[in-house]
């Protein structure tokens, strides 16, 4: 499982944007986005760099 800290999420729409962006990941992946924790948890055969890039393309910062 990969956990990515996300800065800049403030509402349910932000969560939906991140989930939609991560839906573009290749391979089977399970995605959970937690607004209060400010993070995404991704399970599957994916690269952290790819997930971060997709999130950052939505205008959020990742750590």
Order of alpha helices (4+ residues) and beta strands (2+ residues): beta-alpha-beta-beta-alpha-beta
